Amino acid sequence: MPKCVVCGKKATFENTLKLPSCETHQTVPTDTPICPNCDCKMVLTMEKNGGFWRCPDYPTCFGTHNLFDPNEVPDIL
């Protein structure tokens, strides 16, 4: 059974990016965000715990954004 790309719960729908999602996360922003570190267009990455936007220049650049809220200001470690 596919999992929601945002939260990892059981997916029963397809979201706006044509990816598996739960009922809560059907609407995901479709605009590609810009990397906050190097101003490149980010790429969608799928991991076992869900999806996120990452910089295409990884491992040189470690810029990431939340899939569900790409305009969220990331934490700086």
mmJSON file of the N, C-alpha and C atoms, coordinates in Angstrom:
{"data_MODEL":{"atom_site":{
"group_PDB":["ATOM","ATOM","ATOM","ATOM","ATOM","ATOM","ATOM","ATOM","ATOM","ATOM","ATOM","ATOM","ATOM","ATOM","ATOM","ATOM","ATOM","ATOM","ATOM","ATOM","ATOM","ATOM","ATOM","ATOM","ATOM","ATOM","ATOM","ATOM","ATOM","ATOM","ATOM","ATOM","ATOM","ATOM","ATOM","ATOM","ATOM","ATOM","ATOM","ATOM","ATOM","ATOM","ATOM","ATOM","ATOM","ATOM","ATOM","ATOM","ATOM","ATOM","ATOM","ATOM","ATOM","ATOM","ATOM","ATOM","ATOM","ATOM","ATOM","ATOM","ATOM","ATOM","ATOM","ATOM","ATOM","ATOM","ATOM","ATOM","ATOM","ATOM","ATOM","ATOM","ATOM","ATOM","ATOM","ATOM","ATOM","ATOM","ATOM","ATOM","ATOM","ATOM","ATOM","ATOM","ATOM","ATOM","ATOM","ATOM","ATOM","ATOM","ATOM","ATOM","ATOM","ATOM","ATOM","ATOM","ATOM","ATOM","ATOM","ATOM","ATOM","ATOM","ATOM","ATOM","ATOM","ATOM","ATOM","ATOM","ATOM","ATOM","ATOM","ATOM","ATOM","ATOM","ATOM","ATOM","ATOM","ATOM","ATOM","ATOM","ATOM","ATOM","ATOM","ATOM","ATOM","ATOM","ATOM","ATOM","ATOM","ATOM","ATOM","ATOM","ATOM","ATOM","ATOM","ATOM","ATOM","ATOM","ATOM","ATOM","ATOM","ATOM","ATOM","ATOM","ATOM","ATOM","ATOM","ATOM","ATOM","ATOM","ATOM","ATOM","ATOM","ATOM","ATOM","ATOM","ATOM","ATOM","ATOM","ATOM","ATOM","ATOM","ATOM","ATOM","ATOM","ATOM","ATOM","ATOM","ATOM","ATOM","ATOM","ATOM","ATOM","ATOM","ATOM","ATOM","ATOM","ATOM","ATOM","ATOM","ATOM","ATOM","ATOM","ATOM","ATOM","ATOM","ATOM","ATOM","ATOM","ATOM","ATOM","ATOM","ATOM","ATOM","ATOM","ATOM","ATOM","ATOM","ATOM","ATOM","ATOM","ATOM","ATOM","ATOM","ATOM","ATOM","ATOM","ATOM","ATOM","ATOM","ATOM","ATOM","ATOM","ATOM","ATOM","ATOM","ATOM","ATOM","ATOM","ATOM","ATOM","ATOM","ATOM","ATOM","ATOM","ATOM","ATOM","ATOM","ATOM","ATOM","ATOM"],
"id":[1,2,3,4,5,6,7,8,9,10,11,12,13,14,15,16,17,18,19,20,21,22,23,24,25,26,27,28,29,30,31,32,33,34,35,36,37,38,39,40,41,42,43,44,45,46,47,48,49,50,51,52,53,54,55,56,57,58,59,60,61,62,63,64,65,66,67,68,69,70,71,72,73,74,75,76,77,78,79,80,81,82,83,84,85,86,87,88,89,90,91,92,93,94,95,96,97,98,99,100,101,102,103,104,105,106,107,108,109,110,111,112,113,114,115,116,117,118,119,120,121,122,123,124,125,126,127,128,129,130,131,132,133,134,135,136,137,138,139,140,141,142,143,144,145,146,147,148,149,150,151,152,153,154,155,156,157,158,159,160,161,162,163,164,165,166,167,168,169,170,171,172,173,174,175,176,177,178,179,180,181,182,183,184,185,186,187,188,189,190,191,192,193,194,195,196,197,198,199,200,201,202,203,204,205,206,207,208,209,210,211,212,213,214,215,216,217,218,219,220,221,222,223,224,225,226,227,228,229,230,231],
"type_symbol":["N","C","C","N","C","C","N","C","C","N","C","C","N","C","C","N","C","C","N","C","C","N","C","C","N","C","C","N","C","C","N","C","C","N","C","C","N","C","C","N","C","C","N","C","C","N","C","C","N","C","C","N","C","C","N","C","C","N","C","C","N","C","C","N","C","C","N","C","C","N","C","C","N","C","C","N","C","C","N","C","C","N","C","C","N","C","C","N","C","C","N","C","C","N","C","C","N","C","C","N","C","C","N","C","C","N","C","C","N","C","C","N","C","C","N","C","C","N","C","C","N","C","C","N","C","C","N","C","C","N","C","C","N","C","C","N","C","C","N","C","C","N","C","C","N","C","C","N","C","C","N","C","C","N","C","C","N","C","C","N","C","C","N","C","C","N","C","C","N","C","C","N","C","C","N","C","C","N","C","C","N","C","C","N","C","C","N","C","C","N","C","C","N","C","C","N","C","C","N","C","C","N","C","C","N","C","C","N","C","C","N","C","C","N","C","C","N","C","C","N","C","C","N","C","C","N","C","C","N","C","C"],
"label_atom_id":["N","CA","C","N","CA","C","N","CA","C","N","CA","C","N","CA","C","N","CA","C","N","CA","C","N","CA","C","N","CA","C","N","CA","C","N","CA","C","N","CA","C","N","CA","C","N","CA","C","N","CA","C","N","CA","C","N","CA","C","N","CA","C","N","CA","C","N","CA","C","N","CA","C","N","CA","C","N","CA","C","N","CA","C","N","CA","C","N","CA","C","N","CA","C","N","CA","C","N","CA","C","N","CA","C","N","CA","C","N","CA","C","N","CA","C","N","CA","C","N","CA","C","N","CA","C","N","CA","C","N","CA","C","N","CA","C","N","CA","C","N","CA","C","N","CA","C","N","CA","C","N","CA","C","N","CA","C","N","CA","C","N","CA","C","N","CA","C","N","CA","C","N","CA","C","N","CA","C","N","CA","C","N","CA","C","N","CA","C","N","CA","C","N","CA","C","N","CA","C","N","CA","C","N","CA","C","N","CA","C","N","CA","C","N","CA","C","N","CA","C","N","CA","C","N","CA","C","N","CA","C","N","CA","C","N","CA","C","N","CA","C","N","CA","C","N","CA","C","N","CA","C","N","CA","C","N","CA","C","N","CA","C","N","CA","C","N","CA","C"],
"label_alt_id":[null,null,null,null,null,null,null,null,null,null,null,null,null,null,null,null,null,null,null,null,null,null,null,null,null,null,null,null,null,null,null,null,null,null,null,null,null,null,null,null,null,null,null,null,null,null,null,null,null,null,null,null,null,null,null,null,null,null,null,null,null,null,null,null,null,null,null,null,null,null,null,null,null,null,null,null,null,null,null,null,null,null,null,null,null,null,null,null,null,null,null,null,null,null,null,null,null,null,null,null,null,null,null,null,null,null,null,null,null,null,null,null,null,null,null,null,null,null,null,null,null,null,null,null,null,null,null,null,null,null,null,null,null,null,null,null,null,null,null,null,null,null,null,null,null,null,null,null,null,null,null,null,null,null,null,null,null,null,null,null,null,null,null,null,null,null,null,null,null,null,null,null,null,null,null,null,null,null,null,null,null,null,null,null,null,null,null,null,null,null,null,null,null,null,null,null,null,null,null,null,null,null,null,null,null,null,null,null,null,null,null,null,null,null,null,null,null,null,null,null,null,null,null,null,null,null,null,null,null,null,null],
"label_comp_id":["MET","MET","MET","PRO","PRO","PRO","LYS","LYS","LYS","CYS","CYS","CYS","VAL","VAL","VAL","VAL","VAL","VAL","CYS","CYS","CYS","GLY","GLY","GLY","LYS","LYS","LYS","LYS","LYS","LYS","ALA","ALA","ALA","THR","THR","THR","PHE","PHE","PHE","GLU","GLU","GLU","ASN","ASN","ASN","THR","THR","THR","LEU","LEU","LEU","LYS","LYS","LYS","LEU","LEU","LEU","PRO","PRO","PRO","SER","SER","SER","CYS","CYS","CYS","GLU","GLU","GLU","THR","THR","THR","HIS","HIS","HIS","GLN","GLN","GLN","THR","THR","THR","VAL","VAL","VAL","PRO","PRO","PRO","THR","THR","THR","ASP","ASP","ASP","THR","THR","THR","PRO","PRO","PRO","ILE","ILE","ILE","CYS","CYS","CYS","PRO","PRO","PRO","ASN","ASN","ASN","CYS","CYS","CYS","ASP","ASP","ASP","CYS","CYS","CYS","LYS","LYS","LYS","MET","MET","MET","VAL","VAL","VAL","LEU","LEU","LEU","THR","THR","THR","MET","MET","MET","GLU","GLU","GLU","LYS","LYS","LYS","ASN","ASN","ASN","GLY","GLY","GLY","GLY","GLY","GLY","PHE","PHE","PHE","TRP","TRP","TRP","ARG","ARG","ARG","CYS","CYS","CYS","PRO","PRO","PRO","ASP","ASP","ASP","TYR","TYR","TYR","PRO","PRO","PRO","THR","THR","THR","CYS","CYS","CYS","PHE","PHE","PHE","GLY","GLY","GLY","THR","THR","THR","HIS","HIS","HIS","ASN","ASN","ASN","LEU","LEU","LEU","PHE","PHE","PHE","ASP","ASP","ASP","PRO","PRO","PRO","ASN","ASN","ASN","GLU","GLU","GLU","VAL","VAL","VAL","PRO","PRO","PRO","ASP","ASP","ASP","ILE","ILE","ILE","LEU","LEU","LEU"],
"label_asym_id":["A","A","A","A","A","A","A","A","A","A","A","A","A","A","A","A","A","A","A","A","A","A","A","A","A","A","A","A","A","A","A","A","A","A","A","A","A","A","A","A","A","A","A","A","A","A","A","A","A","A","A","A","A","A","A","A","A","A","A","A","A","A","A","A","A","A","A","A","A","A","A","A","A","A","A","A","A","A","A","A","A","A","A","A","A","A","A","A","A","A","A","A","A","A","A","A","A","A","A","A","A","A","A","A","A","A","A","A","A","A","A","A","A","A","A","A","A","A","A","A","A","A","A","A","A","A","A","A","A","A","A","A","A","A","A","A","A","A","A","A","A","A","A","A","A","A","A","A","A","A","A","A","A","A","A","A","A","A","A","A","A","A","A","A","A","A","A","A","A","A","A","A","A","A","A","A","A","A","A","A","A","A","A","A","A","A","A","A","A","A","A","A","A","A","A","A","A","A","A","A","A","A","A","A","A","A","A","A","A","A","A","A","A","A","A","A","A","A","A","A","A","A","A","A","A","A","A","A","A","A","A"],
"label_entity_id":["1","1","1","1","1","1","1","1","1","1","1","1","1","1","1","1","1","1","1","1","1","1","1","1","1","1","1","1","1","1","1","1","1","1","1","1","1","1","1","1","1","1","1","1","1","1","1","1","1","1","1","1","1","1","1","1","1","1","1","1","1","1","1","1","1","1","1","1","1","1","1","1","1","1","1","1","1","1","1","1","1","1","1","1","1","1","1","1","1","1","1","1","1","1","1","1","1","1","1","1","1","1","1","1","1","1","1","1","1","1","1","1","1","1","1","1","1","1","1","1","1","1","1","1","1","1","1","1","1","1","1","1","1","1","1","1","1","1","1","1","1","1","1","1","1","1","1","1","1","1","1","1","1","1","1","1","1","1","1","1","1","1","1","1","1","1","1","1","1","1","1","1","1","1","1","1","1","1","1","1","1","1","1","1","1","1","1","1","1","1","1","1","1","1","1","1","1","1","1","1","1","1","1","1","1","1","1","1","1","1","1","1","1","1","1","1","1","1","1","1","1","1","1","1","1","1","1","1","1","1","1"],
"label_seq_id":[1,1,1,2,2,2,3,3,3,4,4,4,5,5,5,6,6,6,7,7,7,8,8,8,9,9,9,10,10,10,11,11,11,12,12,12,13,13,13,14,14,14,15,15,15,16,16,16,17,17,17,18,18,18,19,19,19,20,20,20,21,21,21,22,22,22,23,23,23,24,24,24,25,25,25,26,26,26,27,27,27,28,28,28,29,29,29,30,30,30,31,31,31,32,32,32,33,33,33,34,34,34,35,35,35,36,36,36,37,37,37,38,38,38,39,39,39,40,40,40,41,41,41,42,42,42,43,43,43,44,44,44,45,45,45,46,46,46,47,47,47,48,48,48,49,49,49,50,50,50,51,51,51,52,52,52,53,53,53,54,54,54,55,55,55,56,56,56,57,57,57,58,58,58,59,59,59,60,60,60,61,61,61,62,62,62,63,63,63,64,64,64,65,65,65,66,66,66,67,67,67,68,68,68,69,69,69,70,70,70,71,71,71,72,72,72,73,73,73,74,74,74,75,75,75,76,76,76,77,77,77],
"pdbx_PDB_ins_code":[null,null,null,null,null,null,null,null,null,null,null,null,null,null,null,null,null,null,null,null,null,null,null,null,null,null,null,null,null,null,null,null,null,null,null,null,null,null,null,null,null,null,null,null,null,null,null,null,null,null,null,null,null,null,null,null,null,null,null,null,null,null,null,null,null,null,null,null,null,null,null,null,null,null,null,null,null,null,null,null,null,null,null,null,null,null,null,null,null,null,null,null,null,null,null,null,null,null,null,null,null,null,null,null,null,null,null,null,null,null,null,null,null,null,null,null,null,null,null,null,null,null,null,null,null,null,null,null,null,null,null,null,null,null,null,null,null,null,null,null,null,null,null,null,null,null,null,null,null,null,null,null,null,null,null,null,null,null,null,null,null,null,null,null,null,null,null,null,null,null,null,null,null,null,null,null,null,null,null,null,null,null,null,null,null,null,null,null,null,null,null,null,null,null,null,null,null,null,null,null,null,null,null,null,null,null,null,null,null,null,null,null,null,null,null,null,null,null,null,null,null,null,null,null,null,null,null,null,null,null,null],
"Cartn_x":[0.841,0.0,0.885,0.663,1.494,1.262,2.297,2.223,2.167,1.546,1.47,2.888,3.203,4.545,4.814,3.782,3.955,4.108,3.199,3.202,3.507,3.486,3.795,2.621,1.416,0.234,-0.239,-1.201,-1.767,-2.335,-1.911,-2.358,-3.57,-4.614,-5.822,-6.189,-5.413,-5.677,-4.393,-4.516,-3.373,-3.384,-2.23,-2.213,-1.975,-1.815,-1.66,-0.361,0.598,1.84,1.769,0.575,0.34,1.121,1.279,1.956,0.948,1.172,0.242,0.139,-1.095,-1.287,-2.498,-2.548,-3.721,-4.741,-5.895,-6.951,-6.535,-5.768,-5.338,-4.387,-3.54,-2.484,-2.717,-3.952,-4.253,-3.748,-3.736,-3.318,-1.911,-0.957,0.438,0.809,1.524,1.923,2.731,2.422,3.089,4.222,4.387,5.485,6.798,7.807,9.112,9.805,10.182,10.857,12.299,12.866,14.259,15.093,16.271,17.157,17.542,17.403,17.749,19.253,20.061,21.514,22.175,21.7,22.416,21.507,20.236,19.274,19.031,19.244,18.907,17.454,16.817,15.488,15.647,14.846,14.964,14.301,14.652,14.086,13.345,12.307,11.519,12.254,12.408,13.103,12.17,12.125,11.287,12.179,11.907,12.612,11.597,12.046,11.126,10.17,10.549,9.694,8.874,8.942,8.175,9.008,8.413,9.084,9.476,10.438,10.857,11.538,11.693,12.429,13.882,14.823,16.245,16.966,18.121,18.939,19.538,19.538,20.14,21.662,22.278,23.735,24.237,23.37,23.795,24.909,25.965,26.333,27.08,27.246,27.892,27.011,25.703,24.74,23.724,23.381,22.463,21.094,20.687,19.401,18.23,17.242,16.028,14.82,13.642,12.371,11.355,10.43,9.316,8.459,8.02,7.188,5.839,5.218,3.869,3.85,4.914,4.989,6.369,6.602,7.933,8.38,7.462,7.839,8.212,8.132,8.5,9.992,10.328,11.727,12.388,13.44,14.085,14.878,15.005,15.834,17.3,18.087,19.516,20.223,20.976,21.671,23.049],
"Cartn_y":[-1.185,0.0,1.247,2.193,3.401,4.283,5.077,5.981,7.42,8.286,9.712,10.29,11.065,11.644,12.744,13.267,14.347,13.806,12.923,12.481,10.997,10.204,8.784,7.891,8.457,7.65,6.94,6.061,5.316,6.283,6.132,7.013,6.411,7.207,6.767,7.718,8.787,9.793,10.125,10.976,11.506,13.019,13.596,15.033,15.824,17.141,18.007,17.774,17.076,16.717,15.314,14.714,13.352,12.309,12.561,11.637,11.111,9.913,9.363,10.252,10.428,11.259,10.788,11.235,10.981,12.086,11.985,12.975,14.381,14.47,15.757,16.506,15.776,16.401,16.281,16.43,16.351,17.571,18.715,19.946,20.314,20.127,20.468,21.544,22.606,23.635,23.033,23.446,22.87,23.734,24.942,25.804,25.297,25.178,24.717,25.838,25.593,26.651,26.848,27.954,28.291,27.992,27.424,27.098,28.375,28.383,29.58,29.836,28.824,28.971,29.411,28.856,29.118,29.566,29.791,30.31,29.4,28.083,27.112,26.672,26.206,25.606,24.258,24.013,22.778,21.61,20.388,19.178,18.397,17.675,16.868,15.573,15.241,14.031,13.199,11.907,10.997,10.109,10.08,9.22,8.287,7.33,6.369,7.029,8.176,8.87,9.994,10.15,11.198,11.951,12.976,13.756,15.131,15.756,17.111,17.705,19.015,19.707,19.799,19.508,19.631,20.342,20.866,21.553,20.524,20.799,19.853,19.805,20.762,20.787,20.014,19.165,18.335,17.416,17.193,17.493,18.813,19.608,20.907,21.855,21.801,22.667,21.791,22.14,21.345,21.992,22.858,23.535,22.568,22.668,21.851,22.704,22.235,22.866,21.779,22.081,21.198,21.027,19.817,19.561,20.241,20.167,20.699,22.216,22.81,24.264,24.748,24.858,25.216,26.625,27.497,28.853,28.982,27.859,27.84,28.176,28.979,29.333,28.142,27.544,26.376,26.745,25.783,25.972,25.988,26.803,26.839,26.19,25.159,24.429,24.996],
"Cartn_z":[0.0,0.0,0.0,-0.904,-0.939,0.286,0.627,1.756,1.259,2.05,1.746,1.709,0.671,0.536,1.547,2.188,3.161,4.577,4.993,6.393,6.584,5.528,5.642,6.004,6.152,6.445,5.175,5.317,4.196,3.151,1.896,0.818,0.125,0.003,-0.691,-1.821,-1.991,-3.008,-3.756,-4.773,-5.496,-5.278,-4.929,-4.677,-5.957,-5.837,-7.001,-7.759,-7.163,-7.851,-8.451,-8.443,-8.956,-8.154,-6.851,-5.953,-4.944,-4.363,-3.383,-2.153,-1.657,-0.483,0.312,1.566,2.389,2.097,2.698,2.453,2.895,3.966,4.505,3.573,2.852,2.05,0.54,0.108,-1.321,-2.074,-1.438,-2.106,-1.675,-2.578,-2.33,-3.339,-2.929,-3.891,-5.041,-6.267,-7.436,-7.97,-7.441,-7.878,-7.301,-8.151,-7.703,-6.932,-5.67,-4.897,-5.351,-4.937,-5.227,-3.977,-4.181,-3.056,-2.319,-0.985,-0.22,-0.156,-0.479,-0.378,-1.681,-2.83,-4.087,-5.23,-4.982,-5.965,-7.17,-7.025,-8.075,-7.905,-8.978,-8.848,-8.167,-7.147,-6.377,-7.105,-6.707,-7.295,-6.212,-6.625,-5.707,-5.426,-4.154,-3.739,-2.871,-3.152,-2.381,-1.518,-0.236,0.705,1.344,2.135,2.743,3.733,4.309,5.272,4.644,3.33,2.658,1.645,1.08,0.055,0.565,-0.128,0.188,-1.033,-1.037,-2.092,-1.655,-2.557,-2.233,-3.37,-3.053,-4.047,-5.001,-6.317,-7.262,-7.156,-6.455,-6.313,-5.093,-4.494,-3.371,-3.855,-3.188,-1.805,-1.622,-2.676,-2.514,-1.707,-1.971,-1.285,-0.558,0.656,1.47,1.632,0.694,0.787,0.643,1.53,1.465,1.824,1.394,1.754,2.018,2.889,3.199,1.951,1.641,0.465,0.577,1.739,1.899,1.999,2.535,2.677,2.23,0.902,0.409,0.782,1.206,1.58,3.05,3.768,5.179,5.321,6.301,6.545,7.236,6.61,7.223,8.464,9.362,10.554,10.145,10.787,10.516,11.695,11.396,12.466,12.698],
"occupancy":[1.0,1.0,1.0,1.0,1.0,1.0,1.0,1.0,1.0,1.0,1.0,1.0,1.0,1.0,1.0,1.0,1.0,1.0,1.0,1.0,1.0,1.0,1.0,1.0,1.0,1.0,1.0,1.0,1.0,1.0,1.0,1.0,1.0,1.0,1.0,1.0,1.0,1.0,1.0,1.0,1.0,1.0,1.0,1.0,1.0,1.0,1.0,1.0,1.0,1.0,1.0,1.0,1.0,1.0,1.0,1.0,1.0,1.0,1.0,1.0,1.0,1.0,1.0,1.0,1.0,1.0,1.0,1.0,1.0,1.0,1.0,1.0,1.0,1.0,1.0,1.0,1.0,1.0,1.0,1.0,1.0,1.0,1.0,1.0,1.0,1.0,1.0,1.0,1.0,1.0,1.0,1.0,1.0,1.0,1.0,1.0,1.0,1.0,1.0,1.0,1.0,1.0,1.0,1.0,1.0,1.0,1.0,1.0,1.0,1.0,1.0,1.0,1.0,1.0,1.0,1.0,1.0,1.0,1.0,1.0,1.0,1.0,1.0,1.0,1.0,1.0,1.0,1.0,1.0,1.0,1.0,1.0,1.0,1.0,1.0,1.0,1.0,1.0,1.0,1.0,1.0,1.0,1.0,1.0,1.0,1.0,1.0,1.0,1.0,1.0,1.0,1.0,1.0,1.0,1.0,1.0,1.0,1.0,1.0,1.0,1.0,1.0,1.0,1.0,1.0,1.0,1.0,1.0,1.0,1.0,1.0,1.0,1.0,1.0,1.0,1.0,1.0,1.0,1.0,1.0,1.0,1.0,1.0,1.0,1.0,1.0,1.0,1.0,1.0,1.0,1.0,1.0,1.0,1.0,1.0,1.0,1.0,1.0,1.0,1.0,1.0,1.0,1.0,1.0,1.0,1.0,1.0,1.0,1.0,1.0,1.0,1.0,1.0,1.0,1.0,1.0,1.0,1.0,1.0,1.0,1.0,1.0,1.0,1.0,1.0,1.0,1.0,1.0,1.0,1.0,1.0],
"B_iso_or_equiv":[0.0,0.0,0.0,0.0,0.0,0.0,0.0,0.0,0.0,0.0,0.0,0.0,0.0,0.0,0.0,0.0,0.0,0.0,0.0,0.0,0.0,0.0,0.0,0.0,0.0,0.0,0.0,0.0,0.0,0.0,0.0,0.0,0.0,0.0,0.0,0.0,0.0,0.0,0.0,0.0,0.0,0.0,0.0,0.0,0.0,0.0,0.0,0.0,0.0,0.0,0.0,0.0,0.0,0.0,0.0,0.0,0.0,0.0,0.0,0.0,0.0,0.0,0.0,0.0,0.0,0.0,0.0,0.0,0.0,0.0,0.0,0.0,0.0,0.0,0.0,0.0,0.0,0.0,0.0,0.0,0.0,0.0,0.0,0.0,0.0,0.0,0.0,0.0,0.0,0.0,0.0,0.0,0.0,0.0,0.0,0.0,0.0,0.0,0.0,0.0,0.0,0.0,0.0,0.0,0.0,0.0,0.0,0.0,0.0,0.0,0.0,0.0,0.0,0.0,0.0,0.0,0.0,0.0,0.0,0.0,0.0,0.0,0.0,0.0,0.0,0.0,0.0,0.0,0.0,0.0,0.0,0.0,0.0,0.0,0.0,0.0,0.0,0.0,0.0,0.0,0.0,0.0,0.0,0.0,0.0,0.0,0.0,0.0,0.0,0.0,0.0,0.0,0.0,0.0,0.0,0.0,0.0,0.0,0.0,0.0,0.0,0.0,0.0,0.0,0.0,0.0,0.0,0.0,0.0,0.0,0.0,0.0,0.0,0.0,0.0,0.0,0.0,0.0,0.0,0.0,0.0,0.0,0.0,0.0,0.0,0.0,0.0,0.0,0.0,0.0,0.0,0.0,0.0,0.0,0.0,0.0,0.0,0.0,0.0,0.0,0.0,0.0,0.0,0.0,0.0,0.0,0.0,0.0,0.0,0.0,0.0,0.0,0.0,0.0,0.0,0.0,0.0,0.0,0.0,0.0,0.0,0.0,0.0,0.0,0.0,0.0,0.0,0.0,0.0,0.0,0.0],
"pdbx_formal_charge":[null,null,null,null,null,null,null,null,null,null,null,null,null,null,null,null,null,null,null,null,null,null,null,null,null,null,null,null,null,null,null,null,null,null,null,null,null,null,null,null,null,null,null,null,null,null,null,null,null,null,null,null,null,null,null,null,null,null,null,null,null,null,null,null,null,null,null,null,null,null,null,null,null,null,null,null,null,null,null,null,null,null,null,null,null,null,null,null,null,null,null,null,null,null,null,null,null,null,null,null,null,null,null,null,null,null,null,null,null,null,null,null,null,null,null,null,null,null,null,null,null,null,null,null,null,null,null,null,null,null,null,null,null,null,null,null,null,null,null,null,null,null,null,null,null,null,null,null,null,null,null,null,null,null,null,null,null,null,null,null,null,null,null,null,null,null,null,null,null,null,null,null,null,null,null,null,null,null,null,null,null,null,null,null,null,null,null,null,null,null,null,null,null,null,null,null,null,null,null,null,null,null,null,null,null,null,null,null,null,null,null,null,null,null,null,null,null,null,null,null,null,null,null,null,null,null,null,null,null,null,null],
"auth_seq_id":[1,1,1,2,2,2,3,3,3,4,4,4,5,5,5,6,6,6,7,7,7,8,8,8,9,9,9,10,10,10,11,11,11,12,12,12,13,13,13,14,14,14,15,15,15,16,16,16,17,17,17,18,18,18,19,19,19,20,20,20,21,21,21,22,22,22,23,23,23,24,24,24,25,25,25,26,26,26,27,27,27,28,28,28,29,29,29,30,30,30,31,31,31,32,32,32,33,33,33,34,34,34,35,35,35,36,36,36,37,37,37,38,38,38,39,39,39,40,40,40,41,41,41,42,42,42,43,43,43,44,44,44,45,45,45,46,46,46,47,47,47,48,48,48,49,49,49,50,50,50,51,51,51,52,52,52,53,53,53,54,54,54,55,55,55,56,56,56,57,57,57,58,58,58,59,59,59,60,60,60,61,61,61,62,62,62,63,63,63,64,64,64,65,65,65,66,66,66,67,67,67,68,68,68,69,69,69,70,70,70,71,71,71,72,72,72,73,73,73,74,74,74,75,75,75,76,76,76,77,77,77],
"auth_comp_id":["MET","MET","MET","PRO","PRO","PRO","LYS","LYS","LYS","CYS","CYS","CYS","VAL","VAL","VAL","VAL","VAL","VAL","CYS","CYS","CYS","GLY","GLY","GLY","LYS","LYS","LYS","LYS","LYS","LYS","ALA","ALA","ALA","THR","THR","THR","PHE","PHE","PHE","GLU","GLU","GLU","ASN","ASN","ASN","THR","THR","THR","LEU","LEU","LEU","LYS","LYS","LYS","LEU","LEU","LEU","PRO","PRO","PRO","SER","SER","SER","CYS","CYS","CYS","GLU","GLU","GLU","THR","THR","THR","HIS","HIS","HIS","GLN","GLN","GLN","THR","THR","THR","VAL","VAL","VAL","PRO","PRO","PRO","THR","THR","THR","ASP","ASP","ASP","THR","THR","THR","PRO","PRO","PRO","ILE","ILE","ILE","CYS","CYS","CYS","PRO","PRO","PRO","ASN","ASN","ASN","CYS","CYS","CYS","ASP","ASP","ASP","CYS","CYS","CYS","LYS","LYS","LYS","MET","MET","MET","VAL","VAL","VAL","LEU","LEU","LEU","THR","THR","THR","MET","MET","MET","GLU","GLU","GLU","LYS","LYS","LYS","ASN","ASN","ASN","GLY","GLY","GLY","GLY","GLY","GLY","PHE","PHE","PHE","TRP","TRP","TRP","ARG","ARG","ARG","CYS","CYS","CYS","PRO","PRO","PRO","ASP","ASP","ASP","TYR","TYR","TYR","PRO","PRO","PRO","THR","THR","THR","CYS","CYS","CYS","PHE","PHE","PHE","GLY","GLY","GLY","THR","THR","THR","HIS","HIS","HIS","ASN","ASN","ASN","LEU","LEU","LEU","PHE","PHE","PHE","ASP","ASP","ASP","PRO","PRO","PRO","ASN","ASN","ASN","GLU","GLU","GLU","VAL","VAL","VAL","PRO","PRO","PRO","ASP","ASP","ASP","ILE","ILE","ILE","LEU","LEU","LEU"],
"auth_asym_id":["A","A","A","A","A","A","A","A","A","A","A","A","A","A","A","A","A","A","A","A","A","A","A","A","A","A","A","A","A","A","A","A","A","A","A","A","A","A","A","A","A","A","A","A","A","A","A","A","A","A","A","A","A","A","A","A","A","A","A","A","A","A","A","A","A","A","A","A","A","A","A","A","A","A","A","A","A","A","A","A","A","A","A","A","A","A","A","A","A","A","A","A","A","A","A","A","A","A","A","A","A","A","A","A","A","A","A","A","A","A","A","A","A","A","A","A","A","A","A","A","A","A","A","A","A","A","A","A","A","A","A","A","A","A","A","A","A","A","A","A","A","A","A","A","A","A","A","A","A","A","A","A","A","A","A","A","A","A","A","A","A","A","A","A","A","A","A","A","A","A","A","A","A","A","A","A","A","A","A","A","A","A","A","A","A","A","A","A","A","A","A","A","A","A","A","A","A","A","A","A","A","A","A","A","A","A","A","A","A","A","A","A","A","A","A","A","A","A","A","A","A","A","A","A","A","A","A","A","A","A","A"],
"auth_atom_id":["N","CA","C","N","CA","C","N","CA","C","N","CA","C","N","CA","C","N","CA","C","N","CA","C","N","CA","C","N","CA","C","N","CA","C","N","CA","C","N","CA","C","N","CA","C","N","CA","C","N","CA","C","N","CA","C","N","CA","C","N","CA","C","N","CA","C","N","CA","C","N","CA","C","N","CA","C","N","CA","C","N","CA","C","N","CA","C","N","CA","C","N","CA","C","N","CA","C","N","CA","C","N","CA","C","N","CA","C","N","CA","C","N","CA","C","N","CA","C","N","CA","C","N","CA","C","N","CA","C","N","CA","C","N","CA","C","N","CA","C","N","CA","C","N","CA","C","N","CA","C","N","CA","C","N","CA","C","N","CA","C","N","CA","C","N","CA","C","N","CA","C","N","CA","C","N","CA","C","N","CA","C","N","CA","C","N","CA","C","N","CA","C","N","CA","C","N","CA","C","N","CA","C","N","CA","C","N","CA","C","N","CA","C","N","CA","C","N","CA","C","N","CA","C","N","CA","C","N","CA","C","N","CA","C","N","CA","C","N","CA","C","N","CA","C","N","CA","C","N","CA","C","N","CA","C","N","CA","C","N","CA","C","N","CA","C","N","CA","C"],
"pdbx_PDB_model_num":[1,1,1,1,1,1,1,1,1,1,1,1,1,1,1,1,1,1,1,1,1,1,1,1,1,1,1,1,1,1,1,1,1,1,1,1,1,1,1,1,1,1,1,1,1,1,1,1,1,1,1,1,1,1,1,1,1,1,1,1,1,1,1,1,1,1,1,1,1,1,1,1,1,1,1,1,1,1,1,1,1,1,1,1,1,1,1,1,1,1,1,1,1,1,1,1,1,1,1,1,1,1,1,1,1,1,1,1,1,1,1,1,1,1,1,1,1,1,1,1,1,1,1,1,1,1,1,1,1,1,1,1,1,1,1,1,1,1,1,1,1,1,1,1,1,1,1,1,1,1,1,1,1,1,1,1,1,1,1,1,1,1,1,1,1,1,1,1,1,1,1,1,1,1,1,1,1,1,1,1,1,1,1,1,1,1,1,1,1,1,1,1,1,1,1,1,1,1,1,1,1,1,1,1,1,1,1,1,1,1,1,1,1,1,1,1,1,1,1,1,1,1,1,1,1,1,1,1,1,1,1]
}}}
